[in-house]
Amino acid sequence: MTLQFTTFDVFTSRPFRGNPLAIVEVPTSTTSTTTQPSLTQTQKQLIAREFNLSETVFLHQQTPEDILARVARIDIFTPLAQIPFAGHPTIGTAAYLLHHLRLDSARVLRTGAGPVAFRDADVRADADAFLDRKSSTGSGGNGGSGSGGGASLAVAHKLHMHNNPFADTPYAQHPVVSIVNGMTAILARLPDLASLAAQTQNLVGAENTFAASARLDEGWRSGPVVTYYYVDEGTVAGGARRLRTRNLGSREDPATGSSASALCGFLTLSEEGAEEGEGPTVRRFEVVQGVEMGRRSEIRVQVALEDDDRTKVKEIRLEGNAVMIMQGRIPIPDVGLGVHS
């Protein structure tokens, strides 16, 4: 028995840039014509480990109830564990549903962090759009490799600033922020791009990426703790704030919408004048990541504050493109194999 999969490069409109993602389609346990085995958590973990990408998405076939609610259910796995939410898997899956399956019956992703509404968007730079028109083998529904499109989604955020969980370390000065319970970033500001290029590891240690969550605030002690290094390049044309970033966890990740959302939410709340009601209620960010890895990624984030309370985030919107790379089938692992066999 095999399962259909499709891979994308996410947060880019050009193949072989951005962050690779595998989407595995999971049929329901029974259909009108055949019986399919349900995938166990162990089998999902083995498949994610086989792809060995930063994340693999398992997209479940819609039930009649899902279709009525316009919901698509997804599970997100790293090679090491399941996680509740991540940016590039949700953007990539939304783009797949919108531009390849053209599935009108889904406009909400049901993730472990809650429902995530999405819509169509095209965030390519003009130069990329021109190159895509010349070189793409297709676009839109059921396009071949090289075809793509964009998506915009409202992040299921529960922005939380931790109470200095690493106070006894050399990196105690950096804020620690969770975008949702189970996804946490140490936000390490650097003075320039040379300093950014010099970074080599997660501040907690690559081997402690998951174990470090034991030091977080009560009720938030799960999931990975990564270091999100950034350089603030100021305001660019159009009024957005440009950030250059790198994400280091158990390994480096070329594009992380969750860390970008956490950083942009934190910067919005900590900006001078935010609490006094000064400045715009909506702030826009352009995040460029993965340059040092040779996989430039472009992430757009928009943070909206509550009109009557500037200390609270009303919405964090994440936008990006995804381009299809390949399709195929993967066998369902033997249930008795086990993750540690």
N, C-alpha and C positions, 0 to 999 in steps of 0.2 A: 504494500500500500504506500502511495506517495502523495505528497502535498505540493500544490502549486506555490511557487515563490517568485517575487519580483524584487530586484534591487534598484535603488535610487541613489544618486548623489544629491544631498539636501543642503539648502542654503546656498545654492548656486544655480545658474542657468547654463553652465558649461560642464560637459562630462569630465570626470577625473579631477574635479575640484570639490569643495564642500565636504560633507560628512556622509560616508556610505551608510545605507540602511537596507536591511532585508525585511520584506513584508511577506509573511507566510499565511496563506488563506486556509482557515480551519473550517471544514464543513460541520453542520450539526450532526448529532449522533445518529439521527435517522432522517432519511429523505424519502420521497415518494418512490424511488427506484432501487435504493440500496441502503445497506446499513454501514455506517462509518464509525470506527472507534473514536471515542472522545480522547483528546490528548491530555495526558496527565501533566502535572507540574514538572515532574522529572523529565518527561519527554520534551517539553518545551525548553527546559534548561539545556538539555543535550543538543537540541537543534541550534539554540543560540550560541552554545559553545563551539559548535561545528562551523557556523558562519564566522565567529570570532570578530564580529564588528562591535562598535561601542554599544549599539542596541539592535535588537531584532524585535519586530512587531508581529504578534499573532492576531490576525484579523478574522473574527468569527463570523460565519454566515449569519445573516439576519433572520430572526424569527418573525412570525407575523406581528408580534407585539413590537419588535424593533422597527419594523417597516412603518407601523402606525405612528410610532413616536419619532421617526426619522433618525434613529440611533444606530451607530455601528459600534460594536463592543471590541475593545482591543486590550491585549496584555503586552507589556513591555518588559523585555529581559535584556540584561547585560550578559556577558559570558559567565558572570559569577552569581547573579541573583536577579530576581524580579524587582522592578522599581515602580512606584506609583505614577510617575509622570516624567517626561523629558521633552524638550522642545523639538529636536529634529525628528524623532519618531512620529510625533503628532502632526507636524507640518508635512512630512513625507507621506503619511497615510492620508491626510486630507487632500493633498495634491493627487494622489493615486485615485481616490474616490471621485474627485471632481473632473480630472482631465484624462484619465485612462479608462476607468470603469464607467464614467459619466453616470454615477448612481444618484438619481434624484431622490431616492428613498433615504438618504443619510445626509444630515447636516449637523449632527452632534456626535462626537466621539465619547464613548463612556470609558474613562480611564480609572485607574486605582485611586486617583486623587479627586475624582468627580467628573461631571459632564463638561465637555469642552466644545462649545459651538464654533463652527468654522464657515468660511465663505471664500469665494474665488478672489484672487488678487494676483497682480503681476508686478513684481518689484525689481525687475531687471534694469540694469543700467542701459542707456541707449546703445552703447557700443556692443554689449552682449546681445541685445535684441537683434541688432543688425547682423552679427555673426551667426546667430541662430537661424535667421531667415535664409541665409546663404547655405548653411551646412546641415541643418537638421534633416533627418530622414522622414520626419513627420511631426505632427503636433496634434494635441487634443486626444479624443477618445481612442483607445487602443493603438496609440502611436508606437513606433518601434523604438529601439534604443537611440538615445539622443533627443527624444521628444520630451517635453516637460510642460510645466505650468506652475503657478504659485498658489499660495493659500494664506489666509489671515485667520487667526483664531484668538479667542478670548481665553487667556491662561486661567486655569482653575487654581488661582493663587490663594495662599494663606500666609502672606508675608510675615515672617517672624525674625526679629533681631535677638540673637542669643546674648545672655549675660556673661560675656567674657569667659567662655568655657576653657580657653587655653591661657589663662592668666599667668601661669608659671612657666611659660615658654618664651623663646626669643621673638615670636611672632604675635605676642599678646595684643599689640596695638591695632591689629587688623580686625575690622568688624566681621562677624560670622552671621550669615543670613540664610534662612530657609525660605524657598519660594513656596514649597508645600512640605508637609511632614514626610520626611524620607529623602529629601533632596536639599543638601546644604552646601554652601560655598563660603570659604574664607576669601574675603575681597581684599586683595593686596594691590594697592596703588603703587605704581612705579613712576620715576621721573621722566623717562625717555624710552625710545624704542630700542636703544642699545641694551638697556637694563632688561627690557622685556625679552629680547633675544637670548639673554644670558641665563634665563631660568631653566632649570633642569628637572625639578621634581615638586611633587605635592609637599607642602610645608609639614604636614603630619606624617609624611613618609608614604610612599606608594603602597607599601605592605599594610599600612594602617588605614587605608581609605575607608573601609567599612567599620573597623574596630573603633575608630576615633569618635563615632557617633555616641559612644557610651559616655562622653564628656559633655554632651549637649544638655540643654535645659530639660527638666522633667517633662515627659510626654512627647519629646521630640527625638528620642534616642533610637533612630533607625536609619538605614540607607547609607549611601556614600557621603563622605565629607571631602570635597575637592578644594583646590586652591585656584581661584580665578584671578589671574594677574591682569592688570589693565593700565593703560596710559590714556589720559584724557587729552584729546587733540583739539578740544574746543568746538565752537559752533561752525558749521559748514554752510554752504549755499543752501537756501531753503529753510534755514533755522534749526535744523537737527543738530544734535550734539554727537560728534564722532568719537568713538572709543576703539582702541586697538587692544585686543585681548588674547590671552592663552589660558586654556583650561587643563590643569594637570591633576589627575586622580591616580588610579592604579596605572594609568598610562595617559598620554596626551590625547585630547579629543579635539578634532579640527573645528567643530561647531557645536555649541551647547546652548540651546534656546532657554533652558531652565536657569543656567547660571547667568546668562545675559539678562533674563527677566528679573532675577534677584538683584543684580547689580543696578539695573536701571530703576527698579523700584526703590532701592536704598538711596541712590543719588537724588531721586526726585524728592523723597521725604526729608533728606538732609540738606537740601539746597537752602541757602540763605533767603529768608523771606517767605518760604513755603508756609510756615505755620501762621504768619501774620496776614496771610491772604494776598500777598503780593505775587506778581508774575502770573503766567498762564496756568490754568487748571489742567491742561494737557501738555505733556512734554514728549518730544520725539528724539529717538536715538538711532544712530547708524553704527552697528557693531561689526568690525572686521576682525576675523579670527582665522587661525590656521595658516597664516602666511609663512611662518617659520617652518612648517611641515610641508610646504609646497602644495597645500590644499586650501587656498584662499576661500573663505566663506563670508557671506554678507547676510547679516541678520538685522531686521528692523524691529524696533520695540517702541510702543507708544504707551505711556503711563498717564492715566487720568485720575485726578484726585477728586474726592467728594467736594461738591460745591460749598457745603456748609461746615466742613471739617477737613482742613488741609492736612491733618495728621493721619488721614486714612486714605488708602488707595481704593478707588472705585473700580478700576479696570486696568489690567495689563494686557495689551494686544501684541501678539507676536506675528511677524510676517516673514515669508521667505519663499523661494522657488525650489523646485526639485526636478531633476532630469533623470529619466529612466535609463538604466545601464543594461540590464539583462533579465531574462526570465528563464525558468526551468522548473524542475521537480526535485524534491528531496524525499528520501524514504523516511517513514516513521520509525524512530528508534525502537529497539527491543525494550519492552517494559522492564525486563529483569537486568538490563545493562547497568543502570544506576549512574549517577553523576560522577561518583568517585571510583568507579570500577576500572 
